[in-house]
Amino acid sequence: MALQGLHHITAITADAQANVDFYARLLGLRLVKKTVNFDEPSVYHLYFGDELGAPGSILTFFEFPGAAPGRAGDGQLHAIQWRVAGEEALAFWEARLQGAGVATGRDGGALLFHDPEGLAHELHAPPHAGADAPLTADAPDIPAEHALEGFEGVRAYASVPGRSTPLLEALGFRRDGDGERWLLGDGVRHARLVFDRPPAERARQGAGSIHHVAWSAADDAELAEAGAVAARAGARPTPVIDRQYFHSVYFREPSGVLFELASRDIGFTVDEPAAELGQALKLPPQYEAQRARIEPRLTPLANPRAAA
């Protein structure tokens, strides 16, 4: 078993169009799939990523219109880390974000900012970035050399992070320097998990908060093996679940973060050609017969890629 870094990260938005404007227009990601929540088909599930939605680039959002703002706390993910090519790319993004009215800051070599709903992002230009192939989208107003290159990792709050150690080690995570920093990778792709001390306020799921993080598995066989490993380490994994574009296993790790293991053997071209990704509403097969009822209830979305 060799989990391959991150597969995707899923967060919550209260405004699908504003969400598309920020991630597809400003950040230059490609909207690779416009579908609905498997468990609640009256709301969108939007997927952003590189040109094909490769594992390691995929940021997804559940839209719950009018959802109250969320607040990250103990047992929750609170920031998304991205890779860029170098200092020139960081300077490009600093100027682009500030030009769009987005406040930025610096923490060491990282560029920090938030989306309009408060979701925290960090851009890193790590010296090891070249070890993983860049996962970029084509955006006409973003030079290819400055495009986001996929995930560097995620940050989570944990009051007693040591409780997570046995499970993380069982899944193949290894210590990454000082503190509660972990690295997961198989020689092809890598990603980091960092535990930070939580704030005093209790967590509240809502708009601008991260729902879960998914780590990349090869196929159903590796999902079953990793699920069994997690169970022996004390987690309570679900059976393998069909999510149409990948198969998944879910469980909470001991610090409270919702983990998903997702397979990378299916992909987003299973129901539409690569050139048309993200343009049409694609429904899970079990909801296709309800399209005439579902589609009119969803807000029409202007996709910057389609407009171009």
KOLDOFI-320005 format. One record per atom (N, C-alpha, C, O): residue in one letter; x, y, z. Coordinates in steps of 0.1 Angstrom, whole numbers, padded with zeros to 4 digits, always signed. Example, Ala and Ser with C-alpha at 12.3 -4.5 7.8 and 13.67 -1.06 7.14 Angstrom:
// KOLDOFI-320005
A+0132-0057+0078;A+0123-0045+0078;A+0132-0033+0078;A+0142-0033+0085;S+0128-0022+0071;S+0137-0011+0071;S+0129+0000+0079;S+0134+0011+0080;
// end
This chain:
// KOLDOFI-320005
M+0008-0012+0000;M+0000+0000+0000;M+0009+0012+0000;M+0018+0014+0008;A+0006+0022-0009;A+0014+0034-0010;A+0005+0045-0014;A+0004+0048-0026;L-0002+0051-0005;L-0010+0063-0008;L-0002+0074-0014;L+0009+0076-0010;Q-0008+0081-0024;Q-0001+0090-0032;Q-0005+0105-0029;Q-0011+0111-0038;G-0002+0110-0017;G-0005+0123-0014;G-0019+0126-0014;G-0028+0118-0011;L-0023+0139-0018;L-0037+0143-0017;L-0044+0139-0030;L-0039+0139-0041;H-0057+0136-0029;H-0066+0134-0040;H-0074+0147-0042;H-0073+0153-0053;H-0082+0151-0032;H-0090+0163-0033;H-0093+0168-0019;H-0091+0162-0009;I-0098+0181-0019;I-0102+0187-0006;I-0116+0192-0009;I-0119+0198-0020;T-0125+0191+0001;T-0139+0195-0001;T-0143+0205+0010;T-0140+0203+0021;A-0148+0216+0005;A-0152+0227+0014;A-0167+0231+0011;A-0173+0225+0003;I-0172+0241+0018;I-0186+0245+0017;I-0186+0260+0013;I-0179+0268+0017;T-0196+0263+0004;T-0198+0276+0000;T-0213+0279+0001;T-0222+0270+0000;A-0217+0292+0003;A-0231+0296+0003;A-0235+0303-0010;A-0246+0306-0012;D-0225+0305-0019;D-0228+0312-0032;D-0220+0306-0043;D-0208+0309-0045;A-0227+0297-0051;A-0220+0290-0061;A-0213+0299-0072;A-0202+0297-0076;Q-0221+0310-0076;Q-0215+0319-0087;Q-0203+0326-0082;Q-0193+0327-0089;A-0204+0332-0069;A-0192+0339-0064;A-0180+0329-0062;A-0169+0333-0064;N-0184+0317-0059;N-0173+0306-0058;N-0166+0304-0071;N-0154+0303-0072;V-0174+0302-0082;V-0169+0300-0095;V-0160+0312-0099;V-0150+0311-0105;D-0165+0324-0097;D-0158+0336-0100;D-0144+0337-0094;D-0134+0340-0100;F-0144+0333-0081;F-0131+0334-0074;F-0121+0323-0079;F-0110+0326-0082;Y-0126+0310-0079;Y-0117+0299-0081;Y-0114+0297-0096;Y-0102+0294-0100;A-0124+0299-0105;A-0121+0297-0119;A-0116+0310-0126;A-0107+0309-0134;R-0121+0321-0122;R-0117+0334-0129;R-0104+0339-0122;R-0094+0341-0129;L-0104+0342-0109;L-0093+0348-0103;L-0081+0339-0101;L-0070+0342-0104;L-0084+0327-0096;L-0073+0317-0093;L-0069+0309-0106;L-0059+0303-0106;G-0078+0310-0116;G-0074+0303-0128;G-0075+0288-0129;G-0070+0282-0138;L-0082+0282-0119;L-0085+0268-0119;L-0096+0265-0130;L-0104+0274-0133;R-0096+0253-0134;R-0107+0249-0144;R-0118+0243-0136;R-0116+0234-0128;L-0130+0247-0139;L-0142+0240-0134;L-0144+0227-0142;L-0148+0228-0153;V-0140+0216-0136;V-0139+0204-0143;V-0152+0195-0142;V-0154+0186-0149;K-0160+0198-0132;K-0173+0191-0131;K-0183+0199-0123;K-0181+0205-0113;K-0195+0200-0130;K-0207+0207-0124;K-0217+0196-0121;K-0224+0191-0131;T-0219+0192-0109;T-0228+0181-0106;T-0235+0185-0093;T-0235+0196-0089;V-0241+0175-0086;V-0249+0178-0074;V-0244+0169-0063;V-0237+0158-0065;N-0247+0172-0051;N-0243+0165-0039;N-0250+0151-0039;N-0262+0150-0041;F-0242+0140-0038;F-0247+0127-0039;F-0258+0124-0028;F-0268+0117-0031;D-0257+0131-0017;D-0267+0129-0006;D-0278+0139-0005;D-0288+0137+0001;E-0276+0150-0013;E-0286+0161-0013;E-0286+0167-0027;E-0280+0177-0029;P-0293+0161-0037;P-0292+0165-0051;P-0298+0178-0054;P-0298+0183-0065;S-0304+0185-0044;S-0309+0199-0046;S-0298+0209-0046;S-0301+0221-0049;V-0286+0205-0043;V-0275+0215-0042;V-0263+0211-0050;V-0261+0199-0053;Y-0256+0221-0055;Y-0244+0218-0063;Y-0233+0211-0056;Y-0231+0212-0044;H-0225+0203-0063;H-0212+0199-0059;H-0203+0203-0071;H-0204+0197-0082;L-0194+0213-0069;L-0185+0218-0079;L-0171+0213-0077;L-0166+0213-0066;Y-0164+0210-0088;Y-0151+0205-0088;Y-0142+0214-0096;Y-0145+0217-0108;F-0131+0219-0090;F-0121+0227-0097;F-0107+0220-0097;F-0105+0212-0088;G-0099+0222-0107;G-0086+0216-0107;G-0078+0220-0119;G-0079+0231-0124;D-0069+0211-0123;D-0061+0213-0134;D-0069+0210-0147;D-0081+0208-0146;E-0063+0209-0158;E-0071+0207-0171;E-0080+0194-0171;E-0090+0195-0177;L-0075+0184-0164;L-0083+0172-0164;L-0088+0168-0150;L-0094+0158-0148;G-0086+0177-0140;G-0090+0174-0126;G-0082+0162-0121;G-0087+0153-0115;A-0069+0163-0122;A-0060+0153-0118;A-0060+0152-0102;A-0060+0163-0096;P-0059+0140-0097;P-0057+0139-0082;P-0045+0147-0078;P-0035+0147-0084;G-0047+0155-0067;G-0036+0164-0062;G-0039+0178-0066;G-0032+0187-0061;S-0049+0181-0075;S-0053+0194-0079;S-0067+0198-0076;S-0071+0209-0078;I-0075+0188-0071;I-0090+0190-0071;I-0095+0196-0058;I-0093+0191-0047;L-0101+0208-0059;L-0108+0214-0048;L-0123+0214-0051;L-0127+0219-0062;T-0131+0209-0042;T-0145+0208-0045;T-0153+0215-0034;T-0148+0218-0023;F-0165+0219-0038;F-0174+0227-0029;F-0188+0221-0030;F-0194+0219-0041;F-0194+0219-0018;F-0208+0218-0017;F-0214+0232-0015;F-0209+0240-0007;E-0224+0235-0023;E-0231+0247-0022;E-0244+0245-0013;E-0253+0238-0017;F-0244+0253-0002;F-0257+0253+0006;F-0261+0268+0006;F-0256+0276+0015;P-0270+0272-0003;P-0273+0286-0004;P-0277+0292+0010;P-0286+0287+0017;G-0272+0304+0013;G-0275+0310+0026;G-0269+0305+0038;G-0272+0309+0049;A-0260+0295+0037;A-0253+0289+0048;A-0246+0300+0056;A-0240+0309+0051;A-0247+0299+0069;A-0240+0308+0078;A-0225+0306+0077;A-0221+0295+0074;P-0217+0316+0080;P-0202+0315+0079;P-0198+0304+0089;P-0203+0303+0100;G-0188+0296+0085;G-0182+0286+0093;G-0171+0292+0101;G-0167+0303+0099;R-0166+0283+0110;R-0154+0287+0119;R-0147+0275+0122;R-0152+0265+0128;A-0134+0275+0118;A-0125+0263+0120;A-0121+0263+0135;A-0119+0273+0141;G-0121+0250+0140;G-0117+0248+0154;G-0111+0235+0156;G-0107+0228+0146;D-0110+0231+0168;D-0103+0218+0172;D-0110+0206+0164;D-0122+0205+0164;G-0101+0198+0157;G-0106+0187+0149;G-0110+0191+0135;G-0117+0182+0129;Q-0107+0202+0131;Q-0111+0206+0117;Q-0099+0211+0109;Q-0089+0217+0115;L-0099+0209+0096;L-0090+0215+0087;L-0092+0230+0086;L-0104+0235+0087;H-0082+0238+0085;H-0084+0253+0085;H-0077+0260+0074;H-0079+0272+0072;A-0068+0254+0066;A-0061+0261+0056;A-0057+0251+0045;A-0053+0239+0047;I-0056+0256+0032;I-0052+0248+0021;I-0039+0254+0016;I-0038+0266+0014;Q-0029+0245+0013;Q-0016+0250+0008;Q-0015+0245-0006;Q-0017+0234-0010;W-0010+0255-0014;W-0008+0252-0029;W+0006+0254-0032;W+0014+0261-0025;R+0011+0248-0043;R+0024+0250-0048;R+0024+0260-0060;R+0015+0260-0068;V+0035+0268-0061;V+0038+0276-0073;V+0052+0274-0075;V+0060+0268-0067;A+0057+0279-0087;A+0070+0275-0092;A+0081+0282-0085;A+0092+0277-0084;G+0079+0294-0080;G+0090+0301-0073;G+0086+0315-0069;G+0074+0319-0069;E+0096+0323-0065;E+0093+0337-0060;E+0087+0346-0070;E+0078+0354-0066;E+0090+0344-0082;E+0083+0353-0093;E+0068+0350-0093;E+0060+0359-0095;A+0065+0337-0091;A+0051+0333-0091;A+0044+0339-0079;A+0032+0344-0080;L+0051+0339-0068;L+0045+0344-0055;L+0042+0359-0057;L+0032+0365-0053;A+0052+0366-0064;A+0050+0381-0066;A+0039+0383-0076;A+0031+0393-0074;F+0037+0375-0086;F+0026+0376-0095;F+0013+0375-0088;F+0004+0383-0090;W+0011+0364-0079;W-0001+0362-0072;W-0004+0373-0062;W-0015+0377-0059;E+0007+0378-0056;E+0005+0389-0046;E-0001+0401-0053;E-0011+0408-0048;A+0004+0405-0065;A-0001+0416-0072;A-0015+0413-0078;A-0024+0422-0077;R-0018+0401-0083;R-0031+0398-0089;R-0042+0398-0078;R-0052+0403-0080;L-0039+0392-0067;L-0049+0392-0056;L-0052+0406-0051;L-0063+0409-0049;Q-0041+0413-0048;Q-0043+0427-0043;Q-0051+0435-0053;Q-0059+0444-0049;G-0048+0433-0066;G-0055+0441-0076;G-0070+0438-0077;G-0077+0446-0082;A-0073+0426-0072;A-0087+0422-0071;A-0094+0425-0058;A-0105+0421-0055;G-0086+0432-0049;G-0092+0436-0036;G-0091+0425-0026;G-0097+0426-0015;V-0082+0415-0028;V-0080+0405-0018;V-0068+0408-0010;V-0057+0409-0015;A-0070+0409+0003;A-0058+0412+0012;A-0049+0400+0012;A-0053+0388+0012;T-0036+0403+0013;T-0026+0392+0013;T-0016+0395+0025;T-0015+0406+0030;G-0009+0385+0029;G+0001+0386+0039;G+0012+0376+0036;G+0011+0368+0027;R+0023+0377+0043;R+0034+0368+0042;R+0037+0362+0055;R+0037+0368+0066;D+0041+0349+0055;D+0045+0341+0066;D+0057+0333+0062;D+0056+0323+0055;G+0069+0338+0065;G+0081+0332+0059;G+0080+0333+0044;G+0079+0344+0039;G+0082+0322+0037;G+0081+0323+0022;G+0067+0321+0017;G+0066+0321+0004;A+0057+0319+0025;A+0043+0317+0020;A+0035+0329+0018;A+0037+0339+0026;L+0027+0330+0008;L+0018+0341+0006;L+0004+0336+0011;L-0001+0326+0007;L-0002+0344+0020;L-0014+0340+0026;L-0026+0349+0022;L-0024+0361+0019;F-0038+0343+0020;F-0050+0351+0017;F-0062+0342+0020;F-0061+0330+0023;H-0074+0348+0019;H-0086+0342+0021;H-0096+0344+0009;H-0095+0354+0003;D-0104+0334+0007;D-0115+0336-0003;D-0126+0345+0003;D-0125+0348+0014;P-0136+0349-0005;P-0146+0358+0000;P-0154+0353+0012;P-0160+0361+0019;E-0154+0340+0014;E-0161+0335+0025;E-0152+0331+0037;E-0156+0325+0047;G-0139+0335+0036;G-0130+0333+0047;G-0122+0321+0047;G-0114+0318+0057;L-0122+0313+0037;L-0114+0301+0036;L-0099+0305+0034;L-0096+0312+0024;A-0091+0300+0042;A-0077+0303+0042;A-0069+0295+0032;A-0070+0283+0031;H-0060+0302+0025;H-0051+0296+0015;H-0037+0301+0017;H-0035+0312+0022;E-0027+0292+0014;E-0013+0296+0014;E-0007+0291+0001;E-0009+0280-0004;L+0001+0300-0005;L+0009+0297-0017;L+0023+0295-0013;L+0029+0303-0007;H+0029+0283-0016;H+0042+0280-0013;H+0051+0277-0025;H+0045+0272-0035;A+0063+0281-0025;A+0073+0277-0035;A+0084+0269-0029;A+0095+0273-0028;P+0080+0257-0025;P+0090+0248-0018;P+0101+0243-0027;P+0099+0241-0039;P+0113+0242-0022;P+0124+0237-0030;P+0122+0223-0036;P+0128+0219-0046;H+0113+0215-0029;H+0111+0201-0034;H+0099+0201-0044;H+0096+0190-0049;A+0093+0212-0048;A+0082+0212-0056;A+0084+0205-0070;A+0075+0199-0075;G+0096+0206-0075;G+0099+0200-0088;G+0099+0185-0088;G+0099+0179-0098;A+0098+0179-0076;A+0098+0165-0075;A+0085+0159-0080;A+0084+0148-0084;D+0074+0167-0079;D+0061+0163-0083;D+0057+0171-0096;D+0060+0183-0097;A+0052+0164-0106;A+0048+0171-0118;A+0038+0182-0115;A+0028+0179-0108;P+0039+0194-0121;P+0030+0205-0118;P+0016+0201-0124;P+0015+0196-0136;L+0006+0204-0117;L-0008+0202-0121;L-0014+0215-0124;L-0020+0221-0114;T-0014+0220-0136;T-0019+0234-0139;T-0031+0234-0148;T-0033+0225-0156;A-0038+0245-0147;A-0049+0248-0157;A-0045+0259-0166;A-0037+0267-0163;D-0051+0259-0178;D-0049+0269-0188;D-0058+0281-0185;D-0070+0279-0187;A-0053+0292-0182;A-0061+0304-0180;A-0055+0315-0188;A-0043+0318-0187;P-0062+0322-0197;P-0056+0331-0207;P-0049+0343-0200;P-0040+0348-0206;D-0053+0347-0188;D-0046+0359-0182;D-0037+0355-0171;D-0033+0364-0163;I-0033+0342-0170;I-0023+0338-0160;I-0012+0331-0168;I-0014+0320-0174;P+0000+0336-0167;P+0012+0330-0174;P+0013+0316-0169;P+0012+0313-0157;A+0016+0306-0178;A+0017+0292-0174;A+0027+0290-0163;A+0026+0281-0155;E+0038+0298-0164;E+0049+0296-0154;E+0045+0301-0140;E+0052+0298-0130;H+0033+0308-0139;H+0029+0313-0126;H+0016+0306-0121;H+0012+0309-0110;A+0011+0297-0129;A-0002+0290-0125;A+0000+0282-0112;A+0011+0277-0109;L-0011+0280-0105;L-0011+0271-0094;L-0008+0257-0099;L-0012+0253-0109;E+0001+0250-0091;E+0006+0237-0096;E+0001+0225-0088;E+0007+0214-0088;G-0011+0227-0081;G-0016+0216-0073;G-0013+0218-0058;G-0007+0228-0054;F-0017+0209-0050;F-0017+0210-0035;F-0003+0208-0030;F+0004+0199-0035;E+0001+0216-0020;E+0012+0213-0012;E+0008+0205+0001;E+0015+0197+0006;G-0004+0209+0006;G-0009+0202+0018;G-0020+0209+0024;G-0027+0217+0018;V-0023+0205+0037;V-0034+0210+0044;V-0030+0213+0059;V-0020+0206+0063;R-0036+0222+0065;R-0034+0225+0079;R-0047+0222+0087;R-0058+0225+0082;A-0045+0216+0099;A-0056+0212+0107;A-0054+0217+0122;A-0042+0218+0126;Y-0064+0219+0129;Y-0063+0222+0143;Y-0065+0209+0151;Y-0074+0201+0149;A-0056+0207+0161;A-0057+0195+0170;A-0051+0199+0184;A-0040+0203+0185;S-0060+0196+0194;S-0055+0200+0208;S-0045+0189+0213;S-0036+0192+0221;V-0047+0177+0209;V-0038+0166+0213;V-0034+0158+0200;V-0038+0147+0198;P-0025+0164+0192;P-0022+0158+0179;P-0015+0144+0180;P-0016+0136+0171;G-0009+0141+0192;G-0002+0129+0194;G-0012+0117+0193;G-0008+0106+0190;R-0025+0119+0195;R-0034+0108+0194;R-0035+0103+0180;R-0039+0091+0178;S-0032+0111+0170;S-0033+0107+0156;S-0021+0099+0151;S-0021+0093+0140;T-0010+0099+0159;T+0003+0094+0154;T+0001+0079+0149;T+0006+0076+0138;P-0004+0070+0157;P-0005+0056+0153;P-0012+0054+0140;P-0008+0046+0131;L-0023+0061+0138;L-0031+0059+0126;L-0023+0065+0114;L-0022+0058+0103;L-0018+0077+0116;L-0010+0083+0105;L+0002+0074+0100;L+0004+0072+0088;E+0009+0069+0110;E+0020+0060+0107;E+0016+0047+0100;E+0022+0043+0090;A+0004+0042+0104;A-0001+0030+0098;A-0005+0032+0083;A-0003+0023+0075;L-0009+0044+0080;L-0013+0047+0066;L-0002+0051+0058;L-0003+0053+0045;G+0010+0053+0063;G+0022+0056+0055;G+0027+0070+0057;G+0036+0074+0050;F+0021+0078+0065;F+0026+0092+0068;F+0039+0090+0075;F+0041+0081+0083;R+0048+0100+0073;R+0061+0100+0080;R+0063+0114+0085;R+0059+0124+0079;R+0070+0115+0096;R+0074+0128+0102;R+0081+0136+0092;R+0089+0132+0084;D+0078+0150+0093;D+0084+0159+0083;D+0090+0171+0091;D+0083+0181+0092;G+0102+0169+0096;G+0108+0180+0104;G+0103+0181+0118;G+0098+0171+0123;D+0104+0193+0123;D+0100+0195+0137;D+0085+0197+0138;D+0078+0200+0129;G+0080+0195+0151;G+0065+0198+0153;G+0057+0187+0147;G+0061+0176+0143;E+0044+0190+0147;E+0034+0181+0142;E+0032+0182+0127;E+0021+0187+0122;R+0042+0179+0120;R+0042+0180+0105;R+0044+0166+0099;R+0053+0158+0104;W+0036+0162+0089;W+0036+0149+0084;W+0037+0150+0068;W+0032+0159+0062;L+0043+0140+0062;L+0044+0139+0048;L+0039+0125+0043;L+0042+0115+0049;L+0031+0126+0033;L+0025+0114+0027;L+0029+0114+0012;L+0026+0123+0005;G+0034+0103+0007;G+0038+0102-0008;G+0044+0089-0011;G+0048+0081-0002;D+0044+0086-0024;D+0049+0073-0029;D+0060+0074-0039;D+0062+0064-0046;G+0066+0085-0040;G+0076+0087-0051;G+0071+0094-0063;G+0079+0099-0071;V+0058+0095-0065;V+0052+0102-0076;V+0046+0115-0072;V+0049+0126-0077;R+0038+0115-0061;R+0032+0127-0056;R+0033+0127-0041;R+0033+0116-0034;H+0034+0139-0035;H+0035+0140-0020;H+0026+0152-0016;H+0023+0160-0023;A+0022+0151-0003;A+0015+0162+0003;A+0017+0162+0018;A+0022+0152+0024;R+0015+0173+0024;R+0018+0175+0038;R+0005+0177+0046;R-0005+0183+0041;L+0006+0173+0059;L-0005+0175+0069;L+0002+0181+0080;L+0011+0176+0086;V-0003+0193+0084;V+0003+0200+0096;V-0008+0202+0106;V-0019+0207+0103;F-0005+0199+0119;F-0014+0201+0130;F-0010+0214+0137;F+0002+0215+0141;D-0019+0223+0139;D-0017+0235+0147;D-0025+0235+0159;D-0035+0228+0161;R-0021+0243+0169;R-0028+0245+0181;R-0042+0252+0178;R-0042+0262+0171;P-0053+0246+0183;P-0066+0252+0180;P-0069+0265+0187;P-0063+0267+0198;P-0078+0273+0182;P-0082+0285+0189;P-0092+0281+0200;P-0096+0269+0201;A-0095+0290+0208;A-0105+0287+0219;A-0119+0285+0215;A-0126+0277+0221;E-0123+0292+0204;E-0136+0291+0199;E-0139+0277+0194;E-0131+0270+0188;R-0151+0272+0196;R-0155+0259+0190;R-0157+0260+0175;R-0161+0270+0170;A-0155+0248+0169;A-0157+0248+0154;A-0171+0249+0151;A-0180+0244+0158;R-0174+0254+0139;R-0187+0255+0134;R-0187+0253+0119;R-0181+0261+0111;Q-0193+0242+0114;Q-0193+0240+0100;Q-0202+0250+0093;Q-0213+0252+0097;G-0197+0255+0082;G-0205+0265+0074;G-0198+0270+0062;G-0187+0264+0059;A-0203+0281+0056;A-0196+0286+0044;A-0182+0291+0048;A-0179+0297+0058;G-0173+0287+0039;G-0159+0291+0041;G-0151+0281+0049;G-0140+0283+0053;S-0157+0270+0053;S-0150+0260+0061;S-0148+0247+0052;S-0155+0245+0042;I-0138+0239+0057;I-0134+0227+0049;I-0141+0216+0056;I-0142+0214+0068;H-0147+0208+0047;H-0155+0196+0052;H-0147+0184+0054;H-0148+0177+0064;H-0138+0180+0044;H-0130+0169+0046;H-0118+0169+0036;H-0117+0178+0027;V-0108+0161+0038;V-0097+0159+0030;V-0096+0145+0025;V-0098+0136+0033;A-0093+0143+0012;A-0092+0130+0006;A-0077+0127+0002;A-0071+0135-0005;W-0072+0115+0006;W-0059+0111+0002;W-0060+0101-0009;W-0070+0094-0010;S-0050+0100-0018;S-0051+0094-0031;S-0047+0079-0030;S-0036+0076-0026;A-0056+0070-0034;A-0054+0056-0035;A-0055+0051-0049;A-0061+0058-0057;A-0048+0040-0053;A-0048+0036-0067;A-0061+0031-0072;A-0066+0035-0083;D-0068+0023-0064;D-0080+0016-0069;D-0087+0009-0058;D-0084+0012-0046;D-0097+0001-0061;D-0105-0005-0050;D-0097-0014-0041;D-0099-0015-0029;A-0088-0021-0047;A-0079-0030-0039;A-0071-0022-0028;A-0070-0027-0017;E-0066-0011-0032;E-0058-0003-0023;E-0067+0004-0013;E-0064+0005-0001;L-0079+0008-0017;L-0089+0013-0008;L-0092+0003+0003;L-0093+0006+0015;A-0095-0009-0001;A-0099-0020+0008;A-0087-0022+0018;A-0089-0024+0030;E-0075-0023+0013;E-0063-0025+0021;E-0061-0014+0031;E-0059-0016+0043;A-0062-0001+0026;A-0060+0010+0035;A-0071+0011+0045;A-0069+0015+0057;G-0084+0008+0041;G-0095+0008+0051;G-0092-0002+0062;G-0095+0001+0074;A-0087-0014+0058;A-0084-0024+0068;A-0073-0020+0078;A-0073-0022+0090;V-0063-0013+0072;V-0052-0008+0080;V-0057+0003+0090;V-0054+0003+0102;A-0066+0012+0085;A-0072+0022+0094;A-0080+0016+0105;A-0080+0020+0116;A-0088+0005+0102;A-0096-0002+0112;A-0087-0008+0123;A-0090-0007+0134;R-0076-0014+0119;R-0067-0020+0129;R-0061-0009+0137;R-0057-0012+0149;A-0059+0003+0132;A-0054+0014+0140;A-0064+0021+0148;A-0061+0031+0155;G-0077+0016+0148;G-0087+0022+0157;G-0097+0030+0150;G-0107+0035+0157;A-0096+0033+0137;A-0107+0041+0130;A-0119+0032+0127;A-0118+0020+0128;R-0129+0038+0122;R-0141+0031+0118;R-0145+0034+0104;R-0153+0042+0101;P-0137+0028+0094;P-0139+0032+0080;P-0153+0027+0075;P-0158+0016+0079;T-0158+0034+0065;T-0170+0030+0058;T-0166+0019+0048;T-0154+0017+0045;P-0176+0012+0042;P-0173+0003+0030;P-0169+0012+0019;P-0170+0025+0020;V-0164+0006+0008;V-0161+0014-0004;V-0174+0019-0010;V-0183+0012-0012;I-0174+0032-0013;I-0186+0039-0018;I-0183+0045-0032;I-0172+0050-0034;D-0192+0042-0041;D-0191+0047-0055;D-0195+0062-0056;D-0206+0065-0053;R-0185+0071-0059;R-0188+0085-0061;R-0187+0089-0076;R-0185+0100-0079;Q-0188+0079-0084;Q-0189+0081-0099;Q-0176+0084-0105;Q-0172+0078-0115;Y-0169+0094-0100;Y-0156+0098-0106;Y-0144+0092-0098;Y-0133+0093-0103;F-0147+0086-0087;F-0137+0079-0079;F-0145+0070-0069;F-0157+0073-0067;H-0139+0061-0063;H-0145+0053-0052;H-0138+0058-0039;H-0127+0062-0039;S-0146+0057-0028;S-0141+0063-0016;S-0144+0055-0003;S-0153+0046-0003;V-0135+0057+0007;V-0137+0052+0020;V-0135+0064+0030;V-0126+0072+0028;Y-0144+0065+0040;Y-0144+0076+0049;Y-0142+0071+0063;Y-0146+0061+0067;F-0135+0080+0071;F-0134+0078+0086;F-0128+0090+0092;F-0122+0098+0085;R-0130+0092+0105;R-0124+0103+0113;R-0112+0098+0119;R-0111+0087+0125;E-0101+0105+0117;E-0089+0102+0124;E-0090+0107+0139;E-0098+0115+0142;P-0081+0102+0148;P-0083+0105+0162;P-0083+0119+0166;P-0089+0122+0177;S-0078+0128+0159;S-0079+0142+0162;S-0092+0149+0158;S-0095+0160+0162;G-0100+0141+0150;G-0113+0146+0147;G-0115+0150+0132;G-0126+0152+0128;V-0104+0150+0124;V-0105+0154+0110;V-0111+0143+0102;V-0108+0131+0104;L-0121+0147+0093;L-0127+0137+0085;L-0118+0134+0073;L-0115+0143+0065;F-0113+0121+0073;F-0105+0117+0062;F-0113+0109+0052;F-0123+0102+0055;E-0110+0110+0039;E-0115+0102+0028;E-0103+0096+0021;E-0092+0103+0020;L-0104+0084+0017;L-0094+0078+0008;L-0102+0077-0006;L-0112+0070-0006;A-0096+0082-0016;A-0103+0082-0029;A-0094+0076-0040;A-0082+0079-0040;S-0100+0068-0049;S-0093+0062-0059;S-0090+0071-0071;S-0098+0080-0074;R-0079+0069-0078;R-0076+0077-0089;R-0077+0070-0102;R-0070+0074-0112;D-0084+0059-0103;D-0085+0051-0115;D-0097+0053-0124;D-0099+0046-0134;I-0105+0064-0121;I-0117+0066-0129;I-0116+0080-0136;I-0113+0080-0148;G-0118+0091-0129;G-0116+0104-0134;G-0128+0110-0140;G-0139+0104-0140;F-0127+0123-0144;F-0138+0131-0147;F-0142+0130-0162;F-0153+0136-0166;T-0135+0123-0170;T-0139+0121-0184;T-0147+0109-0186;T-0150+0105-0197;V-0152+0103-0175;V-0160+0091-0176;V-0174+0094-0182;V-0180+0085-0187;D-0178+0107-0180;D-0192+0110-0185;D-0192+0122-0194;D-0203+0127-0198;E-0181+0128-0198;E-0180+0139-0208;E-0166+0140-0213;E-0157+0137-0205;P-0164+0144-0225;P-0151+0145-0231;P-0143+0156-0224;P-0148+0166-0219;A-0129+0155-0225;A-0120+0164-0218;A-0123+0179-0222;A-0122+0188-0214;A-0126+0181-0235;A-0127+0195-0240;A-0140+0201-0234;A-0141+0214-0234;E-0149+0193-0229;E-0162+0199-0224;E-0164+0198-0209;E-0175+0201-0204;L-0153+0195-0202;L-0155+0193-0188;L-0160+0206-0181;L-0156+0217-0185;G-0170+0204-0172;G-0175+0215-0164;G-0185+0224-0171;G-0190+0233-0165;Q-0189+0221-0183;Q-0198+0230-0190;Q-0213+0226-0188;Q-0221+0235-0185;A-0216+0213-0188;A-0230+0208-0186;A-0232+0203-0172;A-0222+0198-0166;L-0244+0203-0168;L-0247+0197-0155;L-0247+0182-0157;L-0255+0177-0164;K-0239+0175-0149;K-0238+0161-0150;K-0244+0155-0137;K-0240+0159-0126;L-0254+0147-0138;L-0261+0141-0126;L-0256+0127-0124;L-0254+0120-0133;P-0255+0123-0111;P-0253+0109-0108;P-0264+0101-0114;P-0275+0105-0115;P-0261+0089-0119;P-0271+0080-0126;P-0284+0079-0119;P-0294+0078-0125;Q-0283+0078-0105;Q-0295+0076-0098;Q-0305+0088-0098;Q-0316+0087-0094;Y-0299+0099-0102;Y-0308+0111-0102;Y-0311+0116-0116;Y-0319+0126-0118;E-0306+0109-0126;E-0308+0114-0140;E-0323+0114-0144;E-0328+0123-0151;A-0331+0105-0139;A-0345+0105-0141;A-0353+0117-0135;A-0364+0120-0139;Q-0346+0124-0126;Q-0352+0135-0119;Q-0346+0148-0124;Q-0349+0159-0118;R-0339+0148-0135;R-0333+0160-0141;R-0343+0172-0142;R-0340+0183-0139;A-0355+0169-0148;A-0364+0179-0150;A-0369+0186-0138;A-0373+0198-0138;R-0367+0180-0126;R-0371+0186-0113;R-0359+0193-0107;R-0360+0203-0101;I-0347+0186-0108;I-0335+0191-0102;I-0329+0203-0108;I-0326+0213-0101;E-0327+0203-0121;E-0320+0213-0128;E-0326+0227-0127;E-0318+0237-0125;P-0339+0229-0128;P-0345+0243-0127;P-0343+0249-0113;P-0344+0261-0111;R-0340+0241-0103;R-0339+0246-0089;R-0324+0250-0086;R-0322+0257-0076;L-0315+0247-0095;L-0301+0251-0094;L-0299+0264-0100;L-0304+0267-0111;T-0291+0273-0094;T-0288+0286-0100;T-0280+0285-0112;T-0269+0278-0112;P-0283+0291-0124;P-0275+0290-0135;P-0261+0296-0132;P-0260+0307-0125;L-0251+0290-0137;L-0237+0295-0134;L-0230+0300-0147;L-0231+0293-0158;A-0224+0311-0146;A-0215+0316-0157;A-0201+0311-0155;A-0195+0314-0145;N-0196+0303-0164;N-0183+0296-0163;N-0173+0304-0171;N-0175+0305-0183;P-0163+0310-0165;P-0153+0318-0172;P-0147+0311-0184;P-0145+0317-0195;R-0145+0298-0182;R-0139+0290-0193;R-0148+0289-0205;R-0144+0290-0216;A-0161+0287-0202;A-0171+0286-0213;A-0172+0299-0220;A-0174+0299-0233;A-0171+0310-0213;A-0173+0323-0219;A-0161+0327-0228;A-0162+0334-0238;A-0149+0321-0224;A-0138+0324-0233;A-0138+0316-0246;A-0129+0318-0254;
// end
